[in-house]
Amino acid sequence: MTISFEGQVAIVTGAGNGLGKSHALELAKCGAKVVINDLGCSVDGIGASSEAALEVVAEIEAMGGEAISHGANVANFDEVQDMVAKTMEKWGRIDILINNAGILRDKSFTKMSIDEFKLVVDVHLMGSVNCSKAVWDIMRAQNYGRIVMTTSSSGLYGNFGQSNYGAAKMAVVGLMNTLVIEGHKNNIHVNCLAPTAGTQMLEGLVPQEVMDTLTPSSVTAGALTLCHTNAPTRLILCAGGGGYASTHVYETDGVFLPVEEQTVENVVANYDGILETSNQKELNQGFQQTEKFMSKAMAHMKAQAGEK
């Protein structure tokens, strides 16, 4: 099967360098018209320049594709709305949004200021919120849309010195979960990509020989599987160095304690049953947890009534 994006319009944030640039170039090669969004700041969020984005546009145009640049700061909703308005003026539709823009302010939690925490959350989480919100009603009106959030192993599993980054990256998974539900009837698919690549964010953190294996192209192959016409929805795809895997959140079946037994001591005493994984399930809506606990309570009440 050949994946084509012919006739589609994509916005890729943070597309001046690294993964975003790789995603944008490959989308263009596959026929998409691409908006190259990049504030042009350093990896820690300082400065601004349109140079990198314009170079990517020129590269796409040189290979016969169509692209425009926009320097919106994704953390600023007004600027994001301007980018979306200009995209609509140019091409009249938006099919794909890849939320890739990000910065780092790594420090241990004890040394990190609240401002450093908020800044990273604003870019990663609110940047994804702002861009998704700006295209949402357009995609609903089209009855078509594909949105990719960029999560991270730091959010899914934790990483020293990245409480701000990890919190934001796990938050976009929660954003995906609800947008999947709300976008279903309008054919809007939302997925998460957890990348590992030798980009600016990893420089100095891993040996160069390892960096050389972590090519952006392997991650981009994963990214494009999440935003084509037959893409899945609600998938957390992990990609890096030629490896591809998925992450899922499961909930164990758990135990039921009647009212008279609901004490701290009894919860501790039932850890084995609470942690037992044999009947665990992947839930698709928060209310499914409520239904499960209610069904256990109802079953207990029926059993009690049968004994009388």
C-alpha positions as protocol buffer text, in pm:
chain_id: "A"
residue {
  index: 1
  type: MET
  ca { x: 0 y: 0 z: 0 }
}
residue {
  index: 2
  type: THR
  ca { x: 135 y: 343 z: -97 }
}
residue {
  index: 3
  type: ILE
  ca { x: 57 y: 622 z: 146 }
}
residue {
  index: 4
  type: SER
  ca { x: -33 y: 945 z: -30 }
}
residue {
  index: 5
  type: PHE
  ca { x: -126 y: 1287 z: 106 }
}
residue {
  index: 6
  type: GLU
  ca { x: -208 y: 1431 z: -236 }
}
residue {
  index: 7
  type: GLY
  ca { x: -452 y: 1723 z: -209 }
}
residue {
  index: 8
  type: GLN
  ca { x: -422 y: 1746 z: 170 }
}
residue {
  index: 9
  type: VAL
  ca { x: -303 y: 2040 z: 379 }
}
residue {
  index: 10
  type: ALA
  ca { x: -86 y: 1986 z: 685 }
}
residue {
  index: 11
  type: ILE
  ca { x: 39 y: 2214 z: 963 }
}
residue {
  index: 12
  type: VAL
  ca { x: 355 y: 2098 z: 1136 }
}
residue {
  index: 13
  type: THR
  ca { x: 467 y: 2297 z: 1440 }
}
residue {
  index: 14
  type: GLY
  ca { x: 834 y: 2329 z: 1527 }
}
residue {
  index: 15
  type: ALA
  ca { x: 913 y: 2234 z: 1167 }
}
residue {
  index: 16
  type: GLY
  ca { x: 1226 y: 2445 z: 1117 }
}
residue {
  index: 17
  type: ASN
  ca { x: 1460 y: 2174 z: 1245 }
}
residue {
  index: 18
  type: GLY
  ca { x: 1477 y: 1820 z: 1373 }
}
residue {
  index: 19
  type: LEU
  ca { x: 1172 y: 1600 z: 1381 }
}
residue {
  index: 20
  type: GLY
  ca { x: 931 y: 1870 z: 1267 }
}
residue {
  index: 21
  type: LYS
  ca { x: 1141 y: 1941 z: 960 }
}
residue {
  index: 22
  type: SER
  ca { x: 1163 y: 1569 z: 883 }
}
residue {
  index: 23
  type: HIS
  ca { x: 785 y: 1530 z: 918 }
}
residue {
  index: 24
  type: ALA
  ca { x: 719 y: 1833 z: 696 }
}
residue {
  index: 25
  type: LEU
  ca { x: 957 y: 1724 z: 420 }
}
residue {
  index: 26
  type: GLU
  ca { x: 813 y: 1373 z: 406 }
}
residue {
  index: 27
  type: LEU
  ca { x: 455 y: 1502 z: 399 }
}
residue {
  index: 28
  type: ALA
  ca { x: 551 y: 1727 z: 108 }
}
residue {
  index: 29
  type: LYS
  ca { x: 720 y: 1438 z: -74 }
}
residue {
  index: 30
  type: CYS
  ca { x: 395 y: 1244 z: -35 }
}
residue {
  index: 31
  type: GLY
  ca { x: 193 y: 1526 z: -194 }
}
residue {
  index: 32
  type: ALA
  ca { x: 75 y: 1739 z: 98 }
}
residue {
  index: 33
  type: LYS
  ca { x: 79 y: 2118 z: 103 }
}
residue {
  index: 34
  type: VAL
  ca { x: 259 y: 2206 z: 424 }
}
residue {
  index: 35
  type: VAL
  ca { x: 263 y: 2497 z: 668 }
}
residue {
  index: 36
  type: ILE
  ca { x: 608 y: 2521 z: 826 }
}
residue {
  index: 37
  type: ASN
  ca { x: 550 y: 2665 z: 1169 }
}
residue {
  index: 38
  type: ASP
  ca { x: 857 y: 2761 z: 1367 }
}
residue {
  index: 39
  type: LEU
  ca { x: 923 y: 3039 z: 1614 }
}
residue {
  index: 40
  type: GLY
  ca { x: 1294 y: 2991 z: 1551 }
}
residue {
  index: 41
  type: CYS
  ca { x: 1397 y: 2987 z: 1917 }
}
residue {
  index: 42
  type: SER
  ca { x: 1677 y: 2789 z: 2080 }
}
residue {
  index: 43
  type: VAL
  ca { x: 1608 y: 2453 z: 2246 }
}
residue {
  index: 44
  type: ASP
  ca { x: 1544 y: 2633 z: 2577 }
}
residue {
  index: 45
  type: GLY
  ca { x: 1293 y: 2871 z: 2420 }
}
residue {
  index: 46
  type: ILE
  ca { x: 1511 y: 3181 z: 2383 }
}
residue {
  index: 47
  type: GLY
  ca { x: 1507 y: 3407 z: 2074 }
}
residue {
  index: 48
  type: ALA
  ca { x: 1310 y: 3398 z: 1750 }
}
residue {
  index: 49
  type: SER
  ca { x: 1399 y: 3375 z: 1381 }
}
residue {
  index: 50
  type: SER
  ca { x: 1215 y: 3290 z: 1059 }
}
residue {
  index: 51
  type: GLU
  ca { x: 1533 y: 3173 z: 883 }
}
residue {
  index: 52
  type: ALA
  ca { x: 1501 y: 2799 z: 953 }
}
residue {
  index: 53
  type: ALA
  ca { x: 1135 y: 2784 z: 850 }
}
residue {
  index: 54
  type: LEU
  ca { x: 1201 y: 2972 z: 526 }
}
residue {
  index: 55
  type: GLU
  ca { x: 1483 y: 2730 z: 442 }
}
residue {
  index: 56
  type: VAL
  ca { x: 1244 y: 2434 z: 480 }
}
residue {
  index: 57
  type: VAL
  ca { x: 990 y: 2609 z: 257 }
}
residue {
  index: 58
  type: ALA
  ca { x: 1261 y: 2664 z: -5 }
}
residue {
  index: 59
  type: GLU
  ca { x: 1363 y: 2298 z: 17 }
}
residue {
  index: 60
  type: ILE
  ca { x: 1004 y: 2184 z: -40 }
}
residue {
  index: 61
  type: GLU
  ca { x: 955 y: 2425 z: -329 }
}
residue {
  index: 62
  type: ALA
  ca { x: 1282 y: 2307 z: -486 }
}
residue {
  index: 63
  type: MET
  ca { x: 1144 y: 1954 z: -505 }
}
residue {
  index: 64
  type: GLY
  ca { x: 821 y: 2076 z: -664 }
}
residue {
  index: 65
  type: GLY
  ca { x: 604 y: 2092 z: -353 }
}
residue {
  index: 66
  type: GLU
  ca { x: 399 y: 2370 z: -196 }
}
residue {
  index: 67
  type: ALA
  ca { x: 469 y: 2522 z: 143 }
}
residue {
  index: 68
  type: ILE
  ca { x: 437 y: 2843 z: 342 }
}
residue {
  index: 69
  type: SER
  ca { x: 599 y: 2946 z: 668 }
}
residue {
  index: 70
  type: HIS
  ca { x: 450 y: 3104 z: 978 }
}
residue {
  index: 71
  type: GLY
  ca { x: 632 y: 3209 z: 1292 }
}
residue {
  index: 72
  type: ALA
  ca { x: 346 y: 3173 z: 1541 }
}
residue {
  index: 73
  type: ASN
  ca { x: 441 y: 3105 z: 1900 }
}
residue {
  index: 74
  type: VAL
  ca { x: 218 y: 2804 z: 1968 }
}
residue {
  index: 75
  type: ALA
  ca { x: 175 y: 2919 z: 2327 }
}
residue {
  index: 76
  type: ASN
  ca { x: 0 y: 3233 z: 2198 }
}
residue {
  index: 77
  type: PHE
  ca { x: -354 y: 3152 z: 2079 }
}
residue {
  index: 78
  type: ASP
  ca { x: -393 y: 3476 z: 1880 }
}
residue {
  index: 79
  type: GLU
  ca { x: -81 y: 3398 z: 1680 }
}
residue {
  index: 80
  type: VAL
  ca { x: -197 y: 3041 z: 1621 }
}
residue {
  index: 81
  type: GLN
  ca { x: -535 y: 3166 z: 1499 }
}
residue {
  index: 82
  type: ASP
  ca { x: -355 y: 3396 z: 1255 }
}
residue {
  index: 83
  type: MET
  ca { x: -156 y: 3099 z: 1122 }
}
residue {
  index: 84
  type: VAL
  ca { x: -473 y: 2896 z: 1073 }
}
residue {
  index: 85
  type: ALA
  ca { x: -654 y: 3189 z: 906 }
}
residue {
  index: 86
  type: LYS
  ca { x: -366 y: 3238 z: 661 }
}
residue {
  index: 87
  type: THR
  ca { x: -364 y: 2865 z: 585 }
}
residue {
  index: 88
  type: MET
  ca { x: -735 y: 2874 z: 508 }
}
residue {
  index: 89
  type: GLU
  ca { x: -689 y: 3182 z: 289 }
}
residue {
  index: 90
  type: LYS
  ca { x: -414 y: 3005 z: 97 }
}
residue {
  index: 91
  type: TRP
  ca { x: -557 y: 2654 z: 58 }
}
residue {
  index: 92
  type: GLY
  ca { x: -911 y: 2650 z: 199 }
}
residue {
  index: 93
  type: ARG
  ca { x: -879 y: 2345 z: 422 }
}
residue {
  index: 94
  type: ILE
  ca { x: -665 y: 2184 z: 693 }
}
residue {
  index: 95
  type: ASP
  ca { x: -647 y: 1805 z: 703 }
}
residue {
  index: 96
  type: ILE
  ca { x: -352 y: 1737 z: 930 }
}
residue {
  index: 97
  type: LEU
  ca { x: -201 y: 1893 z: 1240 }
}
residue {
  index: 98
  type: ILE
  ca { x: 121 y: 1759 z: 1388 }
}
residue {
  index: 99
  type: ASN
  ca { x: 185 y: 1919 z: 1728 }
}
residue {
  index: 100
  type: ASN
  ca { x: 563 y: 1889 z: 1743 }
}
residue {
  index: 101
  type: ALA
  ca { x: 692 y: 2223 z: 1879 }
}
residue {
  index: 102
  type: GLY
  ca { x: 870 y: 2202 z: 2211 }
}
residue {
  index: 103
  type: ILE
  ca { x: 1142 y: 2336 z: 2439 }
}
residue {
  index: 104
  type: LEU
  ca { x: 1339 y: 2209 z: 2738 }
}
residue {
  index: 105
  type: ARG
  ca { x: 1422 y: 2363 z: 3075 }
}
residue {
  index: 106
  type: ASP
  ca { x: 1572 y: 2060 z: 3250 }
}
residue {
  index: 107
  type: LYS
  ca { x: 1644 y: 2086 z: 3623 }
}
residue {
  index: 108
  type: SER
  ca { x: 1571 y: 1876 z: 3927 }
}
residue {
  index: 109
  type: PHE
  ca { x: 1235 y: 1966 z: 4081 }
}
residue {
  index: 110
  type: THR
  ca { x: 1401 y: 2122 z: 4383 }
}
residue {
  index: 111
  type: LYS
  ca { x: 1602 y: 2362 z: 4163 }
}
residue {
  index: 112
  type: MET
  ca { x: 1331 y: 2437 z: 3908 }
}
residue {
  index: 113
  type: SER
  ca { x: 1141 y: 2764 z: 3937 }
}
residue {
  index: 114
  type: ILE
  ca { x: 767 y: 2779 z: 3889 }
}
residue {
  index: 115
  type: ASP
  ca { x: 823 y: 3000 z: 3583 }
}
residue {
  index: 116
  type: GLU
  ca { x: 1048 y: 2735 z: 3428 }
}
residue {
  index: 117
  type: PHE
  ca { x: 781 y: 2476 z: 3492 }
}
residue {
  index: 118
  type: LYS
  ca { x: 503 y: 2689 z: 3345 }
}
residue {
  index: 119
  type: LEU
  ca { x: 701 y: 2785 z: 3035 }
}
residue {
  index: 120
  type: VAL
  ca { x: 754 y: 2424 z: 2930 }
}
residue {
  index: 121
  type: VAL
  ca { x: 391 y: 2333 z: 3003 }
}
residue {
  index: 122
  type: ASP
  ca { x: 275 y: 2638 z: 2804 }
}
residue {
  index: 123
  type: VAL
  ca { x: 467 y: 2531 z: 2494 }
}
residue {
  index: 124
  type: HIS
  ca { x: 408 y: 2156 z: 2500 }
}
residue {
  index: 125
  type: LEU
  ca { x: 59 y: 2131 z: 2650 }
}
residue {
  index: 126
  type: MET
  ca { x: -103 y: 2466 z: 2578 }
}
residue {
  index: 127
  type: GLY
  ca { x: 71 y: 2480 z: 2239 }
}
residue {
  index: 128
  type: SER
  ca { x: -100 y: 2153 z: 2150 }
}
residue {
  index: 129
  type: VAL
  ca { x: -429 y: 2279 z: 2294 }
}
residue {
  index: 130
  type: ASN
  ca { x: -410 y: 2610 z: 2105 }
}
residue {
  index: 131
  type: CYS
  ca { x: -330 y: 2452 z: 1769 }
}
residue {
  index: 132
  type: SER
  ca { x: -586 y: 2175 z: 1808 }
}
residue {
  index: 133
  type: LYS
  ca { x: -854 y: 2424 z: 1914 }
}
residue {
  index: 134
  type: ALA
  ca { x: -777 y: 2653 z: 1619 }
}
residue {
  index: 135
  type: VAL
  ca { x: -827 y: 2373 z: 1363 }
}
residue {
  index: 136
  type: TRP
  ca { x: -1099 y: 2176 z: 1544 }
}
residue {
  index: 137
  type: ASP
  ca { x: -1412 y: 2338 z: 1400 }
}
residue {
  index: 138
  type: ILE
  ca { x: -1255 y: 2342 z: 1052 }
}
residue {
  index: 139
  type: MET
  ca { x: -1200 y: 1967 z: 1075 }
}
residue {
  index: 140
  type: ARG
  ca { x: -1551 y: 1914 z: 1213 }
}
residue {
  index: 141
  type: ALA
  ca { x: -1702 y: 2107 z: 921 }
}
residue {
  index: 142
  type: GLN
  ca { x: -1497 y: 1898 z: 676 }
}
residue {
  index: 143
  type: ASN
  ca { x: -1590 y: 1575 z: 855 }
}
residue {
  index: 144
  type: TYR
  ca { x: -1221 y: 1492 z: 834 }
}
residue {
  index: 145
  type: GLY
  ca { x: -913 y: 1560 z: 1040 }
}
residue {
  index: 146
  type: ARG
  ca { x: -596 y: 1395 z: 1166 }
}
residue {
  index: 147
  type: ILE
  ca { x: -416 y: 1530 z: 1473 }
}
residue {
  index: 148
  type: VAL
  ca { x: -89 y: 1400 z: 1614 }
}
residue {
  index: 149
  type: MET
  ca { x: 22 y: 1493 z: 1966 }
}
residue {
  index: 150
  type: THR
  ca { x: 389 y: 1448 z: 2055 }
}
residue {
  index: 151
  type: THR
  ca { x: 424 y: 1275 z: 2389 }
}
residue {
  index: 152
  type: SER
  ca { x: 743 y: 1131 z: 2537 }
}
residue {
  index: 153
  type: SER
  ca { x: 882 y: 843 z: 2741 }
}
residue {
  index: 154
  type: SER
  ca { x: 962 y: 1115 z: 2998 }
}
residue {
  index: 155
  type: GLY
  ca { x: 589 y: 1170 z: 3041 }
}
residue {
  index: 156
  type: LEU
  ca { x: 484 y: 807 z: 3011 }
}
residue {
  index: 157
  type: TYR
  ca { x: 748 y: 672 z: 3249 }
}
residue {
  index: 158
  type: GLY
  ca { x: 937 y: 963 z: 3408 }
}
residue {
  index: 159
  type: ASN
  ca { x: 1287 y: 1102 z: 3368 }
}
residue {
  index: 160
  type: PHE
  ca { x: 1513 y: 1277 z: 3619 }
}
residue {
  index: 161
  type: GLY
  ca { x: 1519 y: 1654 z: 3579 }
}
residue {
  index: 162
  type: GLN
  ca { x: 1213 y: 1668 z: 3355 }
}
residue {
  index: 163
  type: SER
  ca { x: 915 y: 1714 z: 3587 }
}
residue {
  index: 164
  type: ASN
  ca { x: 792 y: 2007 z: 3374 }
}
residue {
  index: 165
  type: TYR
  ca { x: 845 y: 1831 z: 3041 }
}
residue {
  index: 166
  type: GLY
  ca { x: 711 y: 1498 z: 3169 }
}
residue {
  index: 167
  type: ALA
  ca { x: 398 y: 1654 z: 3314 }
}
residue {
  index: 168
  type: ALA
  ca { x: 322 y: 1832 z: 2985 }
}
residue {
  index: 169
  type: LYS
  ca { x: 393 y: 1523 z: 2776 }
}
residue {
  index: 170
  type: MET
  ca { x: 161 y: 1304 z: 2983 }
}
residue {
  index: 171
  type: ALA
  ca { x: -105 y: 1577 z: 2972 }
}
residue {
  index: 172
  type: VAL
  ca { x: -125 y: 1561 z: 2592 }
}
residue {
  index: 173
  type: VAL
  ca { x: -217 y: 1192 z: 2625 }
}
residue {
  index: 174
  type: GLY
  ca { x: -516 y: 1297 z: 2833 }
}
residue {
  index: 175
  type: LEU
  ca { x: -599 y: 1561 z: 2573 }
}
residue {
  index: 176
  type: MET
  ca { x: -586 y: 1294 z: 2302 }
}
residue {
  index: 177
  type: ASN
  ca { x: -814 y: 1060 z: 2496 }
}
residue {
  index: 178
  type: THR
  ca { x: -1098 y: 1310 z: 2514 }
}
residue {
  index: 179
  type: LEU
  ca { x: -1054 y: 1452 z: 2163 }
}
residue {
  index: 180
  type: VAL
  ca { x: -1077 y: 1097 z: 2025 }
}
residue {
  index: 181
  type: ILE
  ca { x: -1421 y: 1064 z: 2184 }
}
residue {
  index: 182
  type: GLU
  ca { x: -1543 y: 1410 z: 2082 }
}
residue {
  index: 183
  type: GLY
  ca { x: -1403 y: 1388 z: 1729 }
}
residue {
  index: 184
  type: HIS
  ca { x: -1532 y: 1041 z: 1645 }
}
residue {
  index: 185
  type: LYS
  ca { x: -1859 y: 1141 z: 1477 }
}
residue {
  index: 186
  type: ASN
  ca { x: -1675 y: 1389 z: 1252 }
}
residue {
  index: 187
  type: ASN
  ca { x: -1402 y: 1146 z: 1141 }
}
residue {
  index: 188
  type: ILE
  ca { x: -1131 y: 1324 z: 1338 }
}
residue {
  index: 189
  type: HIS
  ca { x: -860 y: 1080 z: 1444 }
}
residue {
  index: 190
  type: VAL
  ca { x: -620 y: 1177 z: 1721 }
}
residue {
  index: 191
  type: ASN
  ca { x: -304 y: 988 z: 1812 }
}
residue {
  index: 192
  type: CYS
  ca { x: 15 y: 1032 z: 2011 }
}
residue {
  index: 193
  type: LEU
  ca { x: 373 y: 985 z: 1896 }
}
residue {
  index: 194
  type: ALA
  ca { x: 647 y: 911 z: 2151 }
}
residue {
  index: 195
  type: PRO
  ca { x: 972 y: 973 z: 1959 }
}
residue {
  index: 196
  type: THR
  ca { x: 1335 y: 897 z: 2028 }
}
residue {
  index: 197
  type: ALA
  ca { x: 1563 y: 1079 z: 1786 }
}
residue {
  index: 198
  type: GLY
  ca { x: 1904 y: 1241 z: 1773 }
}
residue {
  index: 199
  type: THR
  ca { x: 1777 y: 1599 z: 1770 }
}
residue {
  index: 200
  type: GLN
  ca { x: 1889 y: 1917 z: 1947 }
}
residue {
  index: 201
  type: MET
  ca { x: 1710 y: 1803 z: 2260 }
}
residue {
  index: 202
  type: LEU
  ca { x: 1939 y: 1499 z: 2299 }
}
residue {
  index: 203
  type: GLU
  ca { x: 2269 y: 1667 z: 2212 }
}
residue {
  index: 204
  type: GLY
  ca { x: 2520 y: 1612 z: 2492 }
}
residue {
  index: 205
  type: LEU
  ca { x: 2294 y: 1364 z: 2670 }
}
residue {
  index: 206
  type: VAL
  ca { x: 2388 y: 1048 z: 2477 }
}
residue {
  index: 207
  type: PRO
  ca { x: 2706 y: 934 z: 2293 }
}
residue {
  index: 208
  type: GLN
  ca { x: 2743 y: 1049 z: 1932 }
}
residue {
  index: 209
  type: GLU
  ca { x: 2748 y: 692 z: 1796 }
}
residue {
  index: 210
  type: VAL
  ca { x: 2407 y: 638 z: 1954 }
}
residue {
  index: 211
  type: MET
  ca { x: 2284 y: 973 z: 1821 }
}
residue {
  index: 212
  type: ASP
  ca { x: 2380 y: 860 z: 1471 }
}
residue {
  index: 213
  type: THR
  ca { x: 2140 y: 563 z: 1488 }
}
residue {
  index: 214
  type: LEU
  ca { x: 1848 y: 773 z: 1614 }
}
residue {
  index: 215
  type: THR
  ca { x: 1757 y: 929 z: 1281 }
}
residue {
  index: 216
  type: PRO
  ca { x: 1453 y: 1158 z: 1251 }
}
residue {
  index: 217
  type: SER
  ca { x: 1340 y: 961 z: 944 }
}
residue {
  index: 218
  type: SER
  ca { x: 1256 y: 653 z: 1150 }
}
residue {
  index: 219
  type: VAL
  ca { x: 1033 y: 862 z: 1375 }
}
residue {
  index: 220
  type: THR
  ca { x: 875 y: 1036 z: 1076 }
}
residue {
  index: 221
  type: ALA
  ca { x: 775 y: 700 z: 930 }
}
residue {
  index: 222
  type: GLY
  ca { x: 580 y: 648 z: 1252 }
}
residue {
  index: 223
  type: ALA
  ca { x: 436 y: 1000 z: 1252 }
}
residue {
  index: 224
  type: LEU
  ca { x: 290 y: 966 z: 904 }
}
residue {
  index: 225
  type: THR
  ca { x: 121 y: 638 z: 992 }
}
residue {
  index: 226
  type: LEU
  ca { x: -75 y: 836 z: 1252 }
}
residue {
  index: 227
  type: CYS
  ca { x: -213 y: 1101 z: 1017 }
}
residue {
  index: 228
  type: HIS
  ca { x: -297 y: 939 z: 684 }
}
residue {
  index: 229
  type: THR
  ca { x: -649 y: 861 z: 564 }
}
residue {
  index: 230
  type: ASN
  ca { x: -658 y: 510 z: 713 }
}
residue {
  index: 231
  type: ALA
  ca { x: -478 y: 605 z: 1032 }
}
residue {
  index: 232
  type: PRO
  ca { x: -584 y: 452 z: 1363 }
}
residue {
  index: 233
  type: THR
  ca { x: -716 y: 666 z: 1646 }
}
residue {
  index: 234
  type: ARG
  ca { x: -617 y: 672 z: 2015 }
}
residue {
  index: 235
  type: LEU
  ca { x: -283 y: 501 z: 1952 }
}
residue {
  index: 236
  type: ILE
  ca { x: 32 y: 589 z: 2145 }
}
residue {
  index: 237
  type: LEU
  ca { x: 305 y: 493 z: 1898 }
}
residue {
  index: 238
  type: CYS
  ca { x: 663 y: 483 z: 2020 }
}
residue {
  index: 239
  type: ALA
  ca { x: 930 y: 516 z: 1751 }
}
residue {
  index: 240
  type: GLY
  ca { x: 1307 y: 549 z: 1742 }
}
residue {
  index: 241
  type: GLY
  ca { x: 1617 y: 400 z: 1582 }
}
residue {
  index: 242
  type: GLY
  ca { x: 1411 y: 159 z: 1375 }
}
residue {
  index: 243
  type: GLY
  ca { x: 1208 y: 35 z: 1672 }
}
residue {
  index: 244
  type: TYR
  ca { x: 829 y: 72 z: 1685 }
}
residue {
  index: 245
  type: ALA
  ca { x: 606 y: -14 z: 1980 }
}
residue {
  index: 246
  type: SER
  ca { x: 281 y: 95 z: 2142 }
}
residue {
  index: 247
  type: THR
  ca { x: 199 y: 204 z: 2495 }
}
residue {
  index: 248
  type: HIS
  ca { x: -135 y: 128 z: 2660 }
}
residue {
  index: 249
  type: VAL
  ca { x: -294 y: 216 z: 2994 }
}
residue {
  index: 250
  type: TYR
  ca { x: -461 y: -83 z: 3156 }
}
residue {
  index: 251
  type: GLU
  ca { x: -673 y: -107 z: 3471 }
}
residue {
  index: 252
  type: THR
  ca { x: -685 y: -423 z: 3680 }
}
residue {
  index: 253
  type: ASP
  ca { x: -1019 y: -578 z: 3766 }
}
residue {
  index: 254
  type: GLY
  ca { x: -948 y: -505 z: 4132 }
}
residue {
  index: 255
  type: VAL
  ca { x: -1141 y: -606 z: 4442 }
}
residue {
  index: 256
  type: PHE
  ca { x: -1464 y: -504 z: 4613 }
}
residue {
  index: 257
  type: LEU
  ca { x: -1488 y: -420 z: 4981 }
}
residue {
  index: 258
  type: PRO
  ca { x: -1831 y: -378 z: 5142 }
}
residue {
  index: 259
  type: VAL
  ca { x: -1893 y: -63 z: 5347 }
}
residue {
  index: 260
  type: GLU
  ca { x: -1803 y: -220 z: 5680 }
}
residue {
  index: 261
  type: GLU
  ca { x: -1468 y: -338 z: 5539 }
}
residue {
  index: 262
  type: GLN
  ca { x: -1358 y: -14 z: 5370 }
}
residue {
  index: 263
  type: THR
  ca { x: -1065 y: 66 z: 5596 }
}
residue {
  index: 264
  type: VAL
  ca { x: -704 y: 156 z: 5527 }
}
residue {
  index: 265
  type: GLU
  ca { x: -597 y: -175 z: 5679 }
}
residue {
  index: 266
  type: ASN
  ca { x: -823 y: -378 z: 5449 }
}
residue {
  index: 267
  type: VAL
  ca { x: -711 y: -190 z: 5137 }
}
residue {
  index: 268
  type: VAL
  ca { x: -349 y: -267 z: 5231 }
}
residue {
  index: 269
  type: ALA
  ca { x: -440 y: -629 z: 5305 }
}
residue {
  index: 270
  type: ASN
  ca { x: -595 y: -661 z: 4957 }
}
residue {
  index: 271
  type: TYR
  ca { x: -297 y: -529 z: 4757 }
}
residue {
  index: 272
  type: ASP
  ca { x: -251 y: -866 z: 4587 }
}
residue {
  index: 273
  type: GLY
  ca { x: -605 y: -860 z: 4450 }
}
residue {
  index: 274
  type: ILE
  ca { x: -583 y: -493 z: 4356 }
}
residue {
  index: 275
  type: LEU
  ca { x: -260 y: -551 z: 4162 }
}
residue {
  index: 276
  type: GLU
  ca { x: -362 y: -881 z: 4000 }
}
residue {
  index: 277
  type: THR
  ca { x: -328 y: -834 z: 3622 }
}
residue {
  index: 278
  type: SER
  ca { x: -495 y: -1146 z: 3483 }
}
residue {
  index: 279
  type: ASN
  ca { x: -826 y: -969 z: 3408 }
}
residue {
  index: 280
  type: GLN
  ca { x: -695 y: -619 z: 3338 }
}
residue {
  index: 281
  type: LYS
  ca { x: -855 y: -418 z: 3058 }
}
residue {
  index: 282
  type: GLU
  ca { x: -783 y: -113 z: 2848 }
}
residue {
  index: 283
  type: LEU
  ca { x: -1066 y: 133 z: 2918 }
}
residue {
  index: 284
  type: ASN
  ca { x: -1181 y: 376 z: 2647 }
}
residue {
  index: 285
  type: GLN
  ca { x: -1382 y: 622 z: 2858 }
}
residue {
  index: 286
  type: GLY
  ca { x: -1356 y: 737 z: 3218 }
}
residue {
  index: 287
  type: PHE
  ca { x: -1712 y: 626 z: 3293 }
}
residue {
  index: 288
  type: GLN
  ca { x: -1615 y: 266 z: 3224 }
}
residue {
  index: 289
  type: GLN
  ca { x: -1429 y: 267 z: 3555 }
}
residue {
  index: 290
  type: THR
  ca { x: -1741 y: 394 z: 3730 }
}
residue {
  index: 291
  type: GLU
  ca { x: -1950 y: 125 z: 3562 }
}
residue {
  index: 292
  type: LYS
  ca { x: -1706 y: -143 z: 3677 }
}
residue {
  index: 293
  type: PHE
  ca { x: -1714 y: -32 z: 4041 }
}
residue {
  index: 294
  type: MET
  ca { x: -2094 y: 6 z: 4030 }
}
residue {
  index: 295
  type: SER
  ca { x: -2134 y: -345 z: 3889 }
}
residue {
  index: 296
  type: LYS
  ca { x: -1921 y: -487 z: 4170 }
}
residue {
  index: 297
  type: ALA
  ca { x: -2133 y: -305 z: 4427 }
}
residue {
  index: 298
  type: MET
  ca { x: -2456 y: -425 z: 4262 }
}
residue {
  index: 299
  type: ALA
  ca { x: -2331 y: -782 z: 4253 }
}
residue {
  index: 300
  type: HIS
  ca { x: -2250 y: -763 z: 4625 }
}
residue {
  index: 301
  type: MET
  ca { x: -2598 y: -622 z: 4704 }
}
residue {
  index: 302
  type: LYS
  ca { x: -2767 y: -901 z: 4502 }
}
residue {
  index: 303
  type: ALA
  ca { x: -2558 y: -1162 z: 4677 }
}
residue {
  index: 304
  type: GLN
  ca { x: -2656 y: -1019 z: 5015 }
}
residue {
  index: 305
  type: ALA
  ca { x: -3024 y: -1008 z: 4915 }
}
residue {
  index: 306
  type: GLY
  ca { x: -3005 y: -1373 z: 4803 }
}
residue {
  index: 307
  type: GLU
  ca { x: -2870 y: -1477 z: 5141 }
}
residue {
  index: 308
  type: LYS
  ca { x: -3166 y: -1327 z: 5324 }
}
